[in-house]
Amino acid sequence: MFHIINPTTVYDIIKEDRIEIGLSAKKEEFDVAKFLDDVSIWMTQHKELISDTYVPFSFLSVGTLPVQISSFMFGLFVGKALEKHGLKIKLTRKHVKKEEMLKELEERMGKNGWSLDDKKEK
């Protein structure tokens, strides 16, 4: 079971691992969230190309449910963008205790204006 804390960190709660995600080309680091957003924007701007060229392929690959097609297409174009621009994904896995994960999660939620204490039943 995974939970994202910030755009570059994912926690595997069951295995108690923190996974840092890095995106780079040569010696330059890139923002993962911005990269994914750029792919999404490109897809929005090229709807006609996608529907004419890739939708039939996606039907054969994953079926006709819109959520499956959308997920498949996004993954396809993320992969194509990584390959086209020579980007590498670096995953750094570190074992952390659940208590540390929960503390960071609560700190992160506090920055958004609410905390776990606010959600407890009274």
Wavefront OBJ file of the C-alpha trace (Angstrom):
o trace
v 0.000 0.000 0.000
v 1.530 3.291 -1.103
v 0.904 6.807 0.127
v 2.381 9.954 -1.378
v 3.586 12.624 1.032
v 4.976 15.136 -1.448
v 5.541 15.141 -5.223
v 8.845 13.253 -4.962
v 8.290 10.915 -1.989
v 6.138 7.808 -1.764
v 5.756 5.622 1.309
v 5.173 1.890 1.168
v 3.341 1.631 4.464
v 3.276 -2.175 4.576
v 7.016 -2.612 3.948
v 7.868 0.550 5.926
v 9.892 2.047 3.061
v 10.337 5.633 1.905
v 10.908 5.876 -1.837
v 12.419 9.085 -3.162
v 11.758 9.619 -6.862
v 14.283 11.563 -8.920
v 14.097 12.520 -12.567
v 17.266 13.527 -14.379
v 19.023 13.877 -17.697
v 22.803 13.883 -17.582
v 23.574 16.037 -14.508
v 20.357 18.095 -14.467
v 17.502 17.282 -12.057
v 13.861 17.827 -13.035
v 10.677 18.314 -11.035
v 8.662 15.083 -11.243
v 5.284 16.753 -10.665
v 5.996 19.385 -13.345
v 7.048 16.667 -15.798
v 3.815 14.721 -15.228
v 1.811 17.927 -15.550
v 3.569 18.726 -18.846
v 2.624 15.302 -20.214
v -0.992 15.883 -19.193
v -1.017 19.314 -20.868
v 0.479 17.854 -24.050
v -2.224 15.186 -24.103
v -4.931 17.841 -23.734
v -3.466 19.863 -26.595
v -3.243 16.827 -28.908
v -6.616 15.163 -28.366
v -7.222 14.633 -32.088
v -3.892 12.912 -32.680
v -4.438 10.704 -29.644
v -7.989 9.698 -30.545
v -7.112 8.969 -34.189
v -3.826 7.168 -33.591
v -3.736 5.667 -30.105
v -7.295 5.024 -28.909
v -7.809 1.903 -31.087
v -4.565 0.476 -29.689
v -5.686 1.199 -26.141
v -9.022 -0.579 -26.717
v -7.093 -3.689 -27.717
v -4.712 -3.327 -24.777
v -6.984 -2.580 -21.825
v -10.632 -2.625 -22.916
v -13.264 0.066 -23.249
v -13.616 1.498 -19.732
v -12.656 5.189 -19.806
v -10.587 5.002 -16.618
v -8.534 2.138 -18.053
v -8.004 3.933 -21.345
v -7.033 7.173 -19.618
v -4.546 5.440 -17.301
v -3.055 3.438 -20.149
v -2.680 6.531 -22.351
v -1.080 8.596 -19.591
v 1.424 5.820 -18.872
v 2.132 5.418 -22.571
v 2.895 9.102 -23.063
v 4.916 9.379 -19.865
v 7.062 6.531 -21.196
v 7.368 8.145 -24.615
v 8.372 11.488 -23.045
v 10.987 9.808 -20.835
v 12.450 8.041 -23.850
v 12.314 11.051 -26.194
v 14.089 13.378 -23.779
v 16.548 10.808 -22.433
v 15.268 11.140 -18.874
v 16.180 8.630 -16.201
v 14.162 7.772 -13.127
v 16.127 7.142 -9.958
v 14.375 5.485 -7.025
v 16.036 5.581 -3.625
v 14.455 3.209 -1.125
v 15.050 3.649 2.601
v 13.526 1.669 5.455
v 11.682 3.913 7.957
v 9.454 3.169 10.935
v 5.705 3.680 10.682
v 5.884 6.253 13.456
v 8.271 8.377 11.370
v 5.960 8.066 8.340
v 2.942 9.146 10.373
v 4.861 12.073 11.858
v 5.857 13.323 8.412
v 2.330 12.783 7.107
v 0.884 14.804 9.973
v 3.455 17.581 9.466
v 2.619 17.697 5.762
v -1.127 17.822 6.426
v -0.577 20.597 8.983
v 0.941 22.723 6.220
v -2.326 22.351 4.315
v -4.342 23.768 7.209
v -5.561 20.649 9.018
v -4.137 17.864 11.123
v -5.004 14.367 12.260
v -6.177 15.808 15.599
v -8.888 17.775 13.738
v -10.291 14.545 12.307
v -10.513 12.556 15.543
v -13.998 11.802 16.818
v -14.955 13.791 19.868
l 1 2 3 4 5 6 7 8 9 10 11 12 13 14 15 16 17 18 19 20 21 22 23 24 25 26 27 28 29 30 31 32 33 34 35 36 37 38 39 40 41 42 43 44 45 46 47 48 49 50 51 52 53 54 55 56 57 58 59 60 61 62 63 64 65 66 67 68 69 70 71 72 73 74 75 76 77 78 79 80 81 82 83 84 85 86 87 88 89 90 91 92 93 94 95 96 97 98 99 100 101 102 103 104 105 106 107 108 109 110 111 112 113 114 115 116 117 118 119 120 121 122
